[in-house]
Amino acid sequence: MTDNIMCDINEDGNTKASNSSKYLSFDLGTKAYGIPIEHVKEIMEYREVEHVPKMPEYVIGAINLRGSIISVIDWSRLLGGEYQETTNRTCIVVIEVNIGDIEVEVGVRVDSIRQVFNLRDDCIDRAPSLGGQIPTDFIYGIGKTEGNFIVLLNLENILSVETIETALSLRNPDISNDITVE
């Protein structure tokens, strides 16, 4: 599915201004979300995730990605949504983000990928309160698209110190032996 960015694209298909950023859009349930593309390391087909006991419900588990243990988070659960069944469109988006002095890679389970798109800064409205469903500090803003809105997520706040500590705890050598290398 593709969304044209109504306030971003000229008739010739070029962006109107240089103050735009690229975003990856994806679905969680029936809602569209976006993150800055510069944080996306790779997108991979969903595969079996090794369950790790005593983790928060939003942590699905861990995968071994070319020798690195990567925690996999279900953002639907973290953002208060319901678990969606895995389909052939379900993916893991591996993102890289700096939180303070820590650079972390984490896998995020999404229901489907939409597209990569440019969005001008003036096409982003500030984060509204969504009735308590999603904490406001998890939202960077709302991107205006042709007939739709995309919730732009604030990675630094979603991947808080607590989430980072959970991700780093999955690098425990006791579990890495149980996870096969792809």
C-alpha positions in Angstrom: 0.0 0.0 0.0 1.4 3.4 -0.8 0.5 6.8 0.5 1.3 10.0 -1.3 2.4 12.8 1.0 -0.1 15.4 0.0 1.8 18.4 1.3 5.2 17.1 0.3 5.1 16.1 -3.4 5.0 18.5 -6.4 3.3 17.4 -9.6 6.6 16.2 -11.0 7.1 13.9 -8.0 9.9 15.9 -6.4 9.8 17.2 -2.9 9.0 20.9 -2.5 11.6 21.7 0.0 14.9 20.4 1.4 13.7 20.4 5.0 12.1 17.0 4.6 13.0 13.7 6.3 12.5 10.1 5.1 10.3 7.8 7.2 9.4 4.1 7.1 5.7 3.5 7.5 4.2 0.3 8.8 1.0 -1.2 10.2 0.3 -2.3 13.8 -3.2 -3.7 13.7 -5.3 -1.2 11.7 -3.1 1.8 12.5 -0.3 3.3 10.4 2.9 4.3 12.1 6.3 5.7 11.0 9.9 6.0 12.2 12.8 7.9 10.7 14.5 5.7 8.1 18.0 6.6 9.3 17.3 4.3 12.4 16.3 1.3 10.2 19.2 -1.1 9.9 17.3 -3.8 8.0 13.8 -5.3 7.4 13.6 -9.1 7.5 10.9 -11.7 7.1 9.4 -12.7 10.4 10.9 -15.9 11.8 10.8 -17.9 15.0 11.9 -15.9 18.0 13.4 -17.6 21.0 11.2 -17.0 24.0 13.0 -15.7 27.1 11.3 -16.2 30.4 10.4 -13.4 32.9 10.4 -10.6 30.3 7.7 -8.0 30.0 4.8 -9.0 27.8 5.9 -6.7 25.0 9.3 -8.5 24.7 8.7 -11.5 22.3 12.2 -12.9 22.9 15.5 -12.8 21.0 17.0 -13.8 17.7 20.6 -14.4 16.7 21.3 -12.1 13.7 24.7 -12.9 12.2 26.2 -13.6 15.6 24.5 -10.8 17.5 21.7 -11.4 20.0 18.8 -9.0 19.2 15.8 -8.6 21.4 12.5 -8.5 19.5 9.7 -6.3 20.8 6.0 -6.3 19.8 5.2 -2.6 19.5 1.5 -3.5 19.3 1.6 -4.8 22.9 3.9 -2.0 24.1 1.6 0.7 22.6 -1.5 -0.9 24.2 -2.8 -2.7 21.2 -3.8 -6.3 20.8 -1.5 -9.1 19.5 -2.0 -9.7 15.8 -1.6 -13.2 14.3 1.6 -13.7 12.2 1.0 -13.5 8.5 3.2 -13.6 5.4 3.4 -9.8 5.7 4.6 -9.8 9.3 8.2 -8.5 9.5 11.0 -7.7 12.0 12.4 -4.2 11.5 15.9 -4.0 13.1 16.4 -0.5 14.3 19.5 1.2 15.8 19.2 4.0 18.2 21.4 5.9 20.7 20.0 6.4 24.1 22.4 8.5 26.1 25.8 6.7 25.7 24.3 3.4 24.7 23.9 2.4 21.0 21.3 -0.4 20.8 19.9 -2.6 18.1 16.5 -4.0 18.7 14.0 -5.9 16.5 10.5 -4.6 16.3 7.6 -6.9 15.1 5.3 -5.1 12.7 2.2 -6.4 10.9 3.2 -5.1 7.5 5.5 -2.6 5.8 3.8 0.2 3.9 6.6 2.3 2.3 9.5 4.7 2.6 8.4 8.3 2.1 9.6 11.9 2.4 7.7 14.2 4.7 8.4 17.9 5.1 8.7 19.2 8.7 5.7 21.5 8.2 3.5 18.4 7.4 4.0 17.1 10.9 1.6 18.3 13.6 2.6 18.0 17.3 1.7 15.0 19.2 -1.9 15.1 20.4 -3.3 13.1 23.4 -4.8 9.9 22.0 -7.1 9.4 24.9 -4.5 7.6 27.0 -4.1 4.7 24.5 -0.5 5.7 23.6 1.6 7.8 26.0 2.1 11.2 24.4 5.8 11.1 24.9 6.0 8.0 22.6 4.7 10.1 19.7 6.9 12.5 17.8 4.0 13.9 15.8 1.3 13.1 13.3 2.3 13.1 9.6 -0.4 14.3 7.2 -0.8 12.1 4.2 -3.3 12.1 1.4 -6.6 11.4 3.2 -4.8 9.7 6.2 -2.6 10.3 9.1 0.5 8.4 10.2 1.6 8.4 13.9 5.3 9.2 13.9 6.9 7.5 16.8 9.6 8.9 19.1 12.2 6.1 19.2 14.2 7.6 22.0 11.2 7.7 24.3 9.8 4.3 23.3 13.1 2.7 23.8 13.5 4.2 27.2 16.2 3.2 29.8 13.8 0.4 31.0 13.4 -1.0 27.5 17.1 -0.7 26.8 17.9 -2.6 30.1 15.6 -5.3 29.0 17.2 -5.5 25.5 20.7 -5.6 27.0 19.7 -8.4 29.4 18.9 -10.6 26.4 22.6 -10.6 25.5 23.1 -13.0 28.4 25.4 -15.8 27.3 23.2 -18.4 28.8 20.5 -17.8 26.2 22.8 -17.1 23.3 23.8 -20.8 23.1 20.2 -21.8 22.6 19.7 -19.5 19.6 20.9 -20.7 16.2 22.8 -18.5 13.8 21.2 -17.7 10.5 
